Amino acid sequence: MTGETHLEPWSDADAGLLAALNGDEAQMAHLGGAETAAKLAERQARYVAEPWAYVVVDGDGARTGWVGFWEREWHGAPIYEMGWSILPAFQRRGLAAAGAALVIAEARRAGGVPTAIHAFPHVDNVASNAVCRRLGFTLVEAGMEDEYPPGHKTLGNDWRLEL
């Protein structure tokens, strides 16, 4: 019997999932390319330690990807930023949108100073921009110059959702 898509906290057991997501050149094409083993290890430790990193689990129990949110400053004000990544074998099934919707609910429950959550997908990342539209985000700025990861110039979109 299948259940609903849900989130589970990131754990030590998810290092392989992270390597499949962030260690894959095609998967990371909009984010500066595949991460090194050292960067993956650093990110894995951070995801396990922080309460904002989640695994997206589909209705059959498969660990399909990552979603999370964190606080940062943007244009002089505190915001939540969010991101997501779904394994290629599970894409085009609505899992990114489902996971993002669930993490938005977590951000609302977290409260705090931020009154909005932002996503900054690359302008060419059609799927991630579609997730933002589907979830009711407002496009604040299209084609803004950004730098992610540090040292990698890119063009992104600034999507905002009021919490």
N, C-alpha and C positions, 0 to 999 in steps of 0.2 A: 504494500500500500504506500502511496506517495503522500508526502506532506507538502507544506508550503516552503517557499524560499525563506530562509532566516539567516541571521548573523550569529557567529560564534566568536568569542575573543580569540585573537591571534595567540598561538602557543609555540613552544619549542618544536613541536611536531610539524609545524608549517614551513620549515626552512626549504624543503623541496618544492613546495608551491611557490614560494618567493623566487627561488632560482628559475623555475619555469616561467614565471611572469617577467621578472626584471633581468634575467640573464639571457633572454632571447632577443636577438637583434631586431627581428620584425616586430615583435610585441612592443619594443621600446623605441621604435622609429621616430615617434613624435616627441620623445623625451631624452634625446641625446645619445641613444644607442644602449646596447647591453651594458649592465653594470659588472664591474670586476668582482672577483670572489671576495676581496676585502670589503668592498662597498656593500655587497650582499650580506656579509656577516655583520657589519655595523648596522645595517637597516633591520636585519632580523632581530638583533638584540634590542633595538629601539622599539620595534613593533611589539615584542613580548613585554617590554617594560611599561609601555604606555597603554592607557585604557581606551584609546580612540581607534585602534587598529582592529579590524574585524575580517574574518573569513566569510565570504558569501557561500552559503550552502544551499544547493538546489533541493527540490522536493524529494529527490531520490537519495539524498544524503551525500552527494558528491561535493567536494571542496573545490569550487569553481573559480575562485578569484579573491580579490581583496577590495575593501572599501574602508575609508576612514575620514576623520575630520580632526582638525587641530586649530588652535588659536594662533593668530598672527596679527600684525599691524598692516593695514592697507590704507594708503592715502591719509595717514595720521590718525586712524581710528581702529579699534580692535574689531576683528571679524573672525569668523570661522572660515577656514578653507577646507575643501573636501576633494578627494580624488578616488579613483576606482580603476580596476584592471581585471578583466575576465580572460581566462585561458581561451585560446582560439577554438578549441573543440566545443566550447560552451557558448560562444558568441552567437548573436542573432536570435536569442531566446528570451530576451527581456530581463536577463539576470543583472545587468549593470543598473538598469533603471530600478529594479526591485530592491537591490542592495543599497543603492543611493537613497531611495525613499526611506528605507529602514534607518539608515545612518542619519538622515535629516531629522527623523523622529528622535533619535538619540541626542542629537545636538539641541533640539528643543527641550528635552528633559534635562540636559546638562545645565541649561540656563546660563548664568554668568553675564558678563558685560556685552558680548557680541549680540547684535540684534539682527544680523544677516549672515548667510552662508554664501560663499562664492566658490565657483569652479572656474578654472583657467585652461580649458583644453586648447590645443594647437588649432589654428584656423583650418588646417587640412584634415583634422580628425573628425570626419563626418559623423561617426557613431557617437562619440562623446558629446559633440555639439547637439546631436539629436536627443540624447538623454536629458540634457539641460532643458531643451524646449519641452520635451514630454513631461517633465516634472514641474513646469511652470516658472522656471527661472526667467528673468528679464536680461536681455543682452544689453549690458551697460556700455561696453566698448569692444568694437570689432577690430581685429588686426593690430592690437597693441604690441609694441616691442617689449620683449621680456627676455630673461636670462635664466634658463633652467635646462639642465643643472648648471651650477655656476661655471661660467666660461663658455657656455653654449647659447648663442643668440638665437632667438626664435620669435615667431609671431603667434600671439594667443588671443583668445576671446575672453572677456571678463563677463561672466554670467553671475547674477545676484538673485537670491531668494530671501525674502523677509522671513524671519523666524517668528 
